Amino acid sequence: MMHAGWVGVGAALSLPWVVAILWLRLLFPTPMPGRWPLLLGYGYVLGLLVTTLILRLQAALFSALSLDAALQWWPSIVVFGCLILGVLKFQRSGWTVTNSAPRRPPLSVQPAWWQRLLIALLLVLLSIRLLGLALEVWWLPLYPWDAWTTWAVRAQIWAHSQTLVPFVGPETWLAEPSGQSHSILAWRYPPAVSLIAAWPALAFGDWNETVANLPWIGCALALALGLYGQARLWGVSPLTGLLFVWLLLSLPMLGTHVALAGYADLWLATSLGLSFFALMHWTQRGDWRQVLLAILLALGCALIKREGLVWMLLLLAIIPAARLGRGWLLLTPTTAIAAALAIWLAGGIQLSLPMLGQIVLGPDRLQLPGIGTFELQSNGSWEPVIRYLFINNNWHLLPLLVPIAWVAATILLARDMGGPALRAGLLWTTMALFAVYLLFFWTSASQWAERGSSINRILLHLAPALMFWVLTIWYTATADRENGNQPADA
């Protein structure tokens, strides 16, 4: 097969990005602060996730992932891109998308000189950070553990074979005489992340670890852009938005998952974070475009990793929380916990759901379809949690910011400040952290915390969402000062 080389890699990574941006441009036609960072960040992630679905459809129809077969899809993508360009051209002649969000008055106050100086400094720091991570991705070979055993091994086999070779359980693989399948321990995990790594390698024409890892640096950039864009749409100043982007990208654990590319956790953190950003906007202003973005990225969580199903379901809690008053906000989680405790004391419950499987909630076992089975036992320890959160310096300021923001949010809620977004964010944060507590203190997964094998990765999933939630609390507490220091656009 002819090698397409780096031109093919550039096309593979940029064309889905551009097409997704053009589609999103239809949803956000009106210039506003943060619009283009939002389009760039969300477009990159959505474009690659949709590409993985196209690859799976292509494999089902053509039984091949070769470059020649992939080209069968490029005319359709280009046609869609041209169609969008035509619609955008027509839009300028009078057609617009109705915006359900309230319009802010134009802002003309320019930042002071010291603010401009700090903005420039933060941009330099962020550029150095991203450049350093990009060089690590470029220079380092594929790092071991999960990248070797799960995500990259599937990508490499698919890139070499030019087809989606099936991965099955060890028993099925041993009993199959044809040798046309492969087996790994995590064979049930969704294929999206492996396809993201395989996609540029397919375009390159051969397996190349640097090429396969390049989407990870793009993922980090997309997360930064998405956070900044949504922060500006929320109403914060450019300086505050960049400050929170720096707080997020400076997290050592997040940087590790970018530099040691090949794991799925960065993609899940980004997809969950972008979904949370958008859903918080919907709760605050009722913008249907944001809830559409939230749904698409929440579905992306399920495409990326099995744990994504849990985070996707927890996102649903934001919807009723945004519509409930303070009394109902306290009553809902209390009722849920009381119901779970009553079921547990009664000996448990078993439900068989069509097309999903069996749900088991008992005194000694928790089983959820598509996620797994956990043995319930109270043997967790705070020692590894404190060590990884504070002593090992994996998370910098985040473990301090979150409890401070939680207390501040409770005080603001008592004063009836912040609106539905405050209630929704507080409920989701509490439920997400409580889910982590249950996982590491009341299930057999407590050994993962003691060994340090997954506690940091689970917390990484929540980090972008928690950082944006802290930003919303900051904005609620300092809204007057924020509103008085915004430039017209950024």
C-alpha positions in Angstrom: 0.0 0.0 0.0 1.2 3.5 -0.9 2.3 5.6 2.1 0.3 8.8 2.3 2.8 10.2 4.8 2.4 13.3 6.9 0.1 15.0 4.3 -2.4 12.2 5.0 -2.0 12.6 8.7 -2.7 16.3 8.5 -5.8 15.7 6.4 -7.0 12.9 8.7 -6.8 15.2 11.8 -7.8 18.5 10.3 -10.7 17.6 7.9 -13.1 16.1 10.5 -12.2 19.1 12.8 -13.0 21.6 10.1 -16.3 20.0 9.1 -17.4 19.8 12.8 -16.5 23.5 13.3 -18.6 24.4 10.3 -21.6 22.5 11.6 -21.2 24.1 15.0 -20.8 27.5 13.3 -24.4 27.1 12.2 -25.5 26.8 15.9 -23.5 29.9 17.0 -23.7 32.4 14.1 -23.7 35.5 16.2 -20.3 36.9 17.3 -19.9 36.8 21.1 -17.1 36.4 23.6 -15.6 32.9 23.5 -17.4 31.7 20.4 -14.4 30.7 18.4 -12.5 29.0 21.2 -15.8 27.0 21.8 -16.1 26.1 18.2 -12.5 25.0 17.9 -12.5 22.9 21.1 -15.8 21.2 20.7 -15.3 20.7 17.0 -12.0 18.8 17.5 -13.5 16.2 19.9 -16.8 15.8 18.1 -15.1 15.5 14.7 -12.9 12.7 15.9 -15.7 10.9 17.7 -17.9 11.0 14.7 -14.9 9.7 12.6 -14.7 6.6 14.8 -18.3 5.9 14.1 -17.7 6.4 10.3 -14.8 3.9 10.6 -17.0 1.3 12.3 -19.7 1.8 9.6 -17.1 1.6 6.9 -15.7 -1.7 8.3 -19.2 -3.1 8.5 -19.9 -2.2 4.9 -16.6 -2.8 3.2 -14.7 -5.0 5.7 -11.7 -2.8 5.3 -10.0 0.2 6.7 -7.3 0.7 4.1 -6.5 4.2 2.8 -8.2 3.4 -0.5 -11.4 2.3 1.3 -11.2 5.3 3.6 -11.2 7.6 0.5 -14.7 6.4 -0.3 -15.9 8.5 2.6 -13.9 11.6 1.8 -16.3 12.8 -1.1 -19.2 12.6 1.4 -17.3 14.6 4.0 -16.2 17.2 1.5 -19.8 17.5 0.1 -21.0 18.1 3.7 -18.4 20.7 4.2 -19.3 22.5 1.0 -23.0 22.3 1.9 -22.3 24.0 5.2 -20.2 26.7 3.5 -23.1 27.3 1.2 -25.5 27.5 4.1 -23.2 29.9 5.9 -23.0 32.1 2.7 -26.8 32.1 2.5 -27.1 32.9 6.2 -25.3 36.2 5.7 -28.2 37.2 3.4 -30.6 37.1 6.3 -31.1 33.6 7.7 -30.1 33.1 11.4 -30.5 30.5 14.1 -32.7 31.6 16.9 -30.8 32.1 20.1 -32.9 31.2 23.2 -30.2 32.6 25.5 -30.6 36.2 26.7 -28.3 38.6 25.0 -25.8 40.5 27.0 -25.4 44.2 26.3 -22.2 45.0 24.3 -19.2 45.5 26.5 -16.6 48.1 25.6 -14.4 48.3 28.7 -10.9 47.4 27.8 -8.7 45.6 30.4 -6.2 47.7 32.3 -2.5 47.6 31.5 -1.8 45.2 34.4 -4.5 42.9 33.2 -3.1 42.9 29.7 0.3 42.1 31.1 -1.1 39.2 33.1 -3.0 37.9 30.0 0.2 38.0 28.0 2.1 36.2 30.8 -0.6 33.5 31.0 -0.6 33.0 27.2 3.2 32.6 27.3 2.9 30.0 30.2 0.2 28.1 28.4 2.1 28.1 25.1 5.2 26.8 26.9 3.1 24.1 28.6 1.5 22.9 25.4 4.8 23.1 23.5 6.5 21.0 26.1 3.7 18.4 26.1 3.7 18.3 22.3 7.5 17.6 22.3 6.9 14.8 24.8 4.3 13.3 22.5 6.6 13.7 19.5 9.7 12.2 21.1 8.5 9.6 23.5 7.7 6.1 22.3 4.4 4.5 23.3 4.4 4.1 27.1 3.5 0.7 28.7 0.7 -0.6 30.9 -2.8 0.1 29.6 -1.5 1.7 26.4 0.4 -1.4 25.6 -2.2 -3.9 26.8 -5.4 -2.4 25.7 -5.8 0.8 23.7 -2.7 0.9 21.4 -2.5 -2.8 20.8 -5.9 -2.8 19.1 -5.0 0.3 17.1 -1.8 -1.3 15.9 -3.4 -4.5 14.9 -6.2 -2.6 13.1 -3.7 -0.4 11.3 -1.6 -3.3 10.2 -4.5 -5.5 9.1 -6.5 -2.6 7.6 -9.6 -4.1 9.1 -11.4 -4.2 12.4 -10.1 -7.5 13.6 -12.5 -8.7 16.4 -11.3 -8.9 20.0 -12.9 -11.6 22.1 -12.6 -13.2 25.5 -9.7 -15.6 26.3 -12.0 -18.6 26.3 -13.5 -17.7 22.9 -10.1 -17.0 21.4 -8.6 -20.3 22.6 -11.6 -22.2 21.2 -11.5 -20.5 17.8 -9.4 -22.6 15.3 -9.2 -19.9 12.5 -7.0 -17.5 14.4 -8.9 -14.5 12.9 -9.5 -12.9 16.2 -7.4 -11.5 19.1 -7.8 -11.3 22.8 -6.9 -8.8 25.6 -8.0 -8.6 29.2 -10.1 -5.4 28.5 -11.6 -6.8 25.3 -15.1 -5.5 26.3 -14.0 -1.8 26.3 -15.4 0.4 23.5 -13.2 0.8 20.5 -13.4 4.6 20.1 -10.0 5.5 21.6 -8.2 2.8 19.7 -9.8 4.0 16.5 -8.7 7.6 17.3 -5.1 6.3 17.5 -5.5 4.1 14.4 -7.1 6.8 12.2 -4.0 9.0 11.6 -1.8 5.8 11.3 -4.2 4.6 8.6 -3.7 7.9 6.8 0.0 7.8 7.3 0.1 4.4 5.6 1.9 2.4 8.3 2.0 2.1 12.1 3.9 4.9 13.7 3.7 5.6 17.4 4.2 9.3 17.1 1.5 9.6 14.5 -0.9 7.5 16.7 -0.2 9.7 19.7 -0.7 13.0 18.0 -4.5 13.2 18.7 -3.7 13.4 22.4 -2.0 16.8 22.2 -4.9 18.0 20.1 -7.3 16.7 22.8 -5.5 18.8 25.5 -5.7 21.9 23.2 -9.4 21.2 22.6 -10.1 21.0 26.3 -8.3 24.3 26.9 -10.2 26.0 24.1 -13.5 24.5 25.2 -13.0 25.7 28.8 -12.0 29.2 27.8 -14.8 29.5 25.3 -17.5 28.4 27.8 -15.9 30.5 30.5 -16.2 33.6 28.3 -19.8 32.8 27.4 -20.5 32.4 31.1 -19.4 36.0 31.5 -15.9 36.0 33.1 -13.2 38.2 31.9 -10.4 37.0 29.5 -7.9 37.2 32.4 -10.1 35.0 34.7 -10.8 32.5 31.8 -7.1 32.1 31.0 -6.3 31.8 34.7 -8.7 28.8 35.0 -7.3 27.3 31.8 -3.8 27.5 33.3 -5.0 26.0 36.6 -6.4 23.0 34.6 -3.5 22.5 32.2 -0.9 22.8 35.0 -2.3 19.8 36.8 0.5 17.2 36.8 -1.8 14.2 36.3 -3.5 15.8 33.3 -0.1 16.6 31.8 1.1 13.0 32.4 -1.8 11.7 30.4 -1.0 14.0 27.5 2.8 13.4 27.5 2.4 9.6 28.0 -0.3 9.4 25.3 -2.2 6.2 24.6 -4.6 6.1 27.5 -8.4 6.7 27.3 -8.7 8.7 30.4 -7.8 12.1 28.9 -10.5 11.6 26.3 -13.1 10.7 28.9 -12.1 13.7 31.0 -12.4 16.0 28.0 -15.7 14.6 26.8 -17.2 14.7 30.3 -15.8 18.1 30.9 -17.1 19.6 27.7 -20.5 18.0 28.3 -20.6 19.4 31.8 -19.7 22.9 30.6 -22.5 23.0 28.1 -25.1 21.5 30.5 -24.3 24.1 33.1 -24.9 26.8 30.5 -28.3 25.3 29.7 -29.3 25.2 33.4 -28.4 28.9 33.8 -29.8 30.3 30.5 -31.9 27.7 28.9 -29.9 27.7 25.6 -31.0 24.7 23.6 -27.8 24.7 21.7 -25.8 24.0 24.8 -28.0 21.1 25.8 -27.5 19.6 22.4 -23.7 19.9 22.8 -24.1 18.4 26.3 -26.0 15.4 25.0 -23.5 14.7 22.1 -20.5 14.8 24.5 -22.3 12.7 27.1 -22.9 10.0 24.5 -19.3 10.4 23.7 -18.4 9.4 27.3 -20.1 6.1 26.7 -18.2 5.6 23.4 -14.9 6.1 25.1 -14.9 4.0 28.2 -17.2 1.8 30.3 -16.9 4.2 33.2 -18.3 6.8 31.0 -21.7 5.3 31.4 -21.7 6.2 35.1 -20.6 9.8 34.5 -23.2 10.1 31.7 -26.0 9.0 34.0 -24.8 11.3 36.7 -25.0 14.2 34.3 -28.8 13.5 34.0 -29.1 14.6 37.7 -28.3 18.1 36.6 -31.6 18.4 34.6 -34.0 18.0 37.5 -31.7 19.9 39.9 -32.0 22.9 37.7 -35.8 22.9 38.0 -36.0 22.1 41.7 -36.0 24.5 44.6 -33.6 24.4 47.5 -35.8 22.1 49.6 -36.2 19.6 46.8 -32.5 19.8 46.1 -31.8 18.4 49.6 -34.7 16.0 49.5 -33.8 14.3 46.2 -30.3 12.9 47.1 -31.5 12.1 50.7 -34.4 10.1 49.3 -32.1 8.3 46.9 -29.7 7.4 49.7 -32.5 6.3 52.0 -34.0 4.1 49.2 -30.7 2.5 48.5 -30.1 1.8 52.2 -33.6 0.3 52.5 -33.0 -2.0 49.6 -29.6 -3.0 51.0 -31.1 -3.8 54.5 -34.0 -5.7 52.8 -31.4 -8.1 51.2 -31.0 -6.4 47.9 -32.8 -6.3 44.6 -32.3 -7.9 41.2 -33.8 -6.5 37.9 -33.5 -7.8 34.4 -33.7 -5.1 31.8 -34.4 -6.0 28.2 -31.3 -5.5 25.9 -29.3 -4.2 28.9 -28.8 -7.0 31.3 -29.2 -7.6 35.0 -28.9 -5.0 37.8 -28.1 -6.3 41.2 -28.0 -4.2 44.4 -27.3 -6.3 47.4 -25.5 -6.3 50.7 -22.4 -7.9 49.2 -22.6 -7.2 45.5 -23.3 -4.4 43.0 -23.7 -5.3 39.4 -24.5 -2.7 36.6 -25.0 -3.5 32.9 -22.1 -2.5 30.8 -20.0 -1.4 33.7 -19.2 -4.5 35.8 -19.6 -6.3 39.1 -18.2 -5.0 42.4 -17.9 -6.9 45.6 -19.2 -4.6 48.4 -16.9 -4.4 51.5 -16.0 -1.7 53.9 -12.2 -1.8 53.7 -11.1 1.4 52.2 -8.4 3.7 53.7 -7.9 7.4 53.6 -4.1 7.1 53.6 -3.7 6.5 49.8 -6.3 9.2 49.1 -4.5 11.8 51.1 -1.2 10.7 49.7 -2.2 11.0 46.1 -4.2 14.2 46.5 -1.9 16.2 48.7 1.5 14.6 49.4 2.4 13.4 45.9 1.4 16.7 44.4 -0.5 15.1 41.5 -3.3 17.7 41.6 -1.7 21.0 42.7 -4.5 23.4 43.9 -7.5 21.4 42.8 -7.9 19.4 46.1 -8.0 22.7 48.0 -10.2 24.6 45.5 -13.0 22.0 45.4 -13.8 21.9 49.2 -13.5 25.7 49.4 -15.9 26.0 46.4 -18.3 23.5 48.0 -18.5 25.5 51.2 -18.9 28.7 49.2 -21.6 27.2 47.1 -23.5 26.1 50.2 -23.4 29.6 51.6 -24.5 31.1 48.3 -27.4 28.6 48.1 -28.5 29.5 51.6 -28.6 33.2 50.5 -30.6 32.2 47.4 -27.8 33.3 45.0 -26.5 31.7 41.8 -29.8 30.5 40.3 -30.4 27.0 38.9 -26.8 26.5 37.8 -25.6 26.8 41.4 -28.0 24.1 42.5 -27.2 21.8 39.6 -23.5 22.1 39.9 -23.5 21.6 43.6 -25.7 18.4 43.3 -23.6 17.0 40.5 -20.3 17.7 42.3 -21.6 16.1 45.5 -22.9 13.0 43.7 -19.8 12.5 41.6 -17.5 12.8 44.6 -19.8 10.5 46.6 -19.7 7.9 43.7 -15.8 8.1 43.9 -16.1 7.6 47.7 -18.3 4.5 47.3 -16.0 3.1 44.7 -12.8 3.3 46.7 -14.2 2.8 50.2 -17.1 0.3 49.8 -16.2 -1.9 46.9 -13.4 -4.3 46.0 -12.0 -1.4 43.9 -10.4 -0.1 47.2 -7.3 -2.1 46.2 -7.0 0.2 43.1 -6.6 3.1 45.5 -4.0 1.4 47.7 -2.0 0.4 44.6 -2.4 3.7 43.0 -3.4 1.9 39.8 -6.6 3.9 39.0 -7.5 6.4 41.7 -5.7 9.2 39.8 -7.3 8.2 36.6 -10.8 8.2 38.0 -10.2 11.6 39.5 -8.9 12.9 36.2 -12.2 12.1 34.6 -13.8 14.7 37.0 -11.0 17.3 37.0 -12.1 19.5 34.0 -15.8 19.6 35.2 -14.7 20.4 38.8 -12.5 23.2 37.5 -15.3 24.8 35.6 -17.6 24.3 38.6 -15.1 26.2 40.8 -15.1 28.9 38.1 -18.9 29.3 38.3 -18.7 29.6 42.0 -16.0 32.2 41.7 -18.1 34.2 39.2 -21.2 34.0 41.3 -19.3 35.4 44.3 -17.6 38.2 42.3 -20.1 38.9 39.5 -20.1 42.7 39.9 -16.3 42.9 39.6 -16.3 40.5 36.6 -19.0 42.4 34.7 -17.0 45.6 35.1 -13.8 44.3 33.6 -14.7 42.6 30.3 -13.6 43.7 26.9 -16.0 43.7 24.0 -14.7 40.3 22.6 -12.0 37.8 23.0 
